Amino acid sequence: MRNIVLIGIMGCGKTTVAERLSQELKMPFMDTDALIEKEYGPISRLFERGEEYFRKVESQIVSRVSSMEGVIISTGGGVVLREENVRSLKQNGIIIFIDRPVHFIVNSIDCSNRPLLKNGPEALYALAEKRYPIYKACCDYHVVSDNDLSHTVQRIMEILMKEGFINPSKTYK
């Protein structure tokens, strides 16, 4: 079975959506940022060694989880910055871009524990503008989030039904 891969800017809800999909579909989920922290320590500490170092570590984790089958993968916001990551994730996965407007994100996240946002929420607008075309280019499906993650999960479930991940005759939570 193929993987379900969630991409999007930090704070767009990838991990929360992955958790809900995991419960609904009875599939395991992997959060690449959580795996990085478990194996290498806090992401903020990794960034102290430079963003390039962090991206190298991230690529190692992405390569590992991409080789699994039948998992939901929540990725870090910058995972798409390396083509090797996108190739790995696409090999055995369907990539869904969760597009949540930045003004919603800014009001719901703590920027102080996000290394790329240490200079404030304005940095998130710049990141989103830079990364948006990359997310669009590498996704199989683009889901615009209206800030209600239940709607986002429902839309993704519809996509997964269309893709054959879900049996239409079965009732999901």
C-alpha positions in Angstrom: 0.0 0.0 0.0 1.2 3.5 -0.9 2.0 6.2 1.7 0.0 9.3 2.3 2.4 12.3 2.5 1.4 15.7 3.9 3.4 18.8 2.9 2.9 22.5 3.6 4.3 25.4 5.5 5.0 25.1 9.2 1.8 25.4 11.3 -0.6 24.4 8.5 -1.8 21.4 10.5 0.1 18.5 8.9 0.7 16.7 12.2 -2.9 17.2 13.5 -4.4 16.1 10.1 -2.0 13.1 10.1 -3.1 12.1 13.6 -6.8 12.3 12.6 -6.3 10.4 9.4 -4.3 7.7 11.3 -7.3 7.3 13.6 -9.9 7.2 10.8 -8.0 4.9 8.5 -6.3 2.8 11.2 -2.9 3.5 9.6 0.3 4.3 11.4 1.7 7.8 11.0 5.2 9.2 11.1 6.1 12.8 11.8 9.5 13.5 10.3 10.2 16.4 12.7 9.4 14.2 15.7 11.6 11.4 14.3 14.4 13.9 13.9 14.1 15.1 17.4 13.9 11.6 18.8 17.1 10.6 17.0 19.1 13.8 16.9 17.7 16.1 19.6 15.8 19.4 19.4 15.5 20.9 15.9 16.6 24.3 17.3 19.9 22.8 18.3 20.4 21.2 14.9 19.8 24.6 13.3 22.6 26.0 15.5 24.9 23.9 13.3 23.3 25.5 10.3 20.3 24.9 8.1 22.3 22.8 5.7 23.1 20.4 8.5 19.5 20.2 9.5 18.4 19.5 5.9 20.9 16.7 5.6 19.5 15.0 8.8 16.0 15.6 7.5 16.8 13.9 4.2 18.1 10.8 6.0 14.8 10.6 8.0 12.8 11.2 4.8 14.6 8.4 3.0 13.9 6.0 5.8 10.2 6.7 6.2 9.6 6.9 2.4 10.7 3.3 2.2 7.9 2.2 4.5 4.5 1.1 3.2 1.1 2.1 4.2 2.0 5.0 6.5 0.8 8.5 6.8 3.8 10.9 6.7 3.7 14.4 8.1 6.7 16.3 6.9 8.6 19.4 8.0 7.7 22.6 6.1 11.0 22.7 4.3 11.2 19.1 3.2 10.4 20.1 -0.4 13.6 22.2 -0.6 15.6 19.2 -1.6 14.6 17.4 -4.8 15.9 14.1 -3.3 13.2 14.3 -0.6 10.4 14.9 -3.1 11.7 12.0 -5.2 11.8 9.7 -2.1 8.3 10.7 -1.0 6.8 10.3 -4.4 8.3 6.8 -5.0 5.7 5.1 -2.8 3.4 7.9 -1.8 0.7 10.4 -2.8 1.7 13.9 -1.8 -1.0 16.2 -0.5 -0.3 19.9 0.0 -2.2 21.4 2.9 -2.5 25.1 2.0 -3.6 27.0 5.1 -3.5 30.8 4.8 -0.6 32.3 6.7 -2.7 34.8 8.7 -4.4 31.8 10.3 -1.1 30.2 11.1 0.4 33.3 12.6 -2.4 33.5 15.1 -2.1 29.9 16.1 1.6 29.1 16.5 4.4 30.1 18.9 7.2 31.6 16.7 9.7 31.5 19.6 10.3 27.8 19.2 10.6 27.8 15.4 14.2 28.5 14.3 13.3 30.0 11.0 10.8 32.3 12.7 13.1 33.7 15.4 12.8 37.2 13.9 9.0 37.1 14.1 5.9 36.1 12.2 6.8 38.3 9.2 9.4 35.6 8.3 6.5 33.1 7.8 4.9 35.3 5.1 8.3 35.4 3.3 8.8 31.6 3.7 5.3 30.9 2.4 5.7 33.1 -0.6 9.0 31.5 -1.5 7.8 27.9 -0.9 4.3 28.1 -2.3 5.3 27.4 -5.9 7.5 24.5 -4.8 4.6 22.9 -2.8 2.3 23.3 -5.8 4.8 21.8 -8.2 5.5 18.7 -6.2 2.1 17.8 -4.9 -0.4 15.4 -6.4 -3.3 17.1 -4.6 -3.7 20.7 -3.3 -6.1 21.1 -0.4 -6.9 24.6 0.7 -7.6 24.7 4.5 -10.4 27.0 5.6 -8.9 26.9 9.1 -11.3 24.1 10.1 -9.1 21.0 10.2 -12.2 18.8 10.2 -13.0 20.1 6.7 -9.4 19.5 5.7 -9.5 15.9 6.9 -12.8 15.4 5.1 -11.4 16.8 1.8 -8.4 14.5 2.1 -10.6 11.5 2.8 -12.5 12.3 -0.4 -9.2 12.4 -2.3 -8.1 9.1 -0.7 -11.4 7.5 -1.7 -10.9 8.6 -5.3 -7.3 7.2 -5.2 -8.5 3.8 -3.9 -7.0 4.2 -0.4 -10.5 3.9 1.1 -13.2 1.4 0.5 -16.3 3.4 -0.2 -18.6 0.8 1.3 -16.8 0.9 4.6 -17.8 3.4 7.3 -14.9 5.3 8.9 -15.1 7.0 12.3 
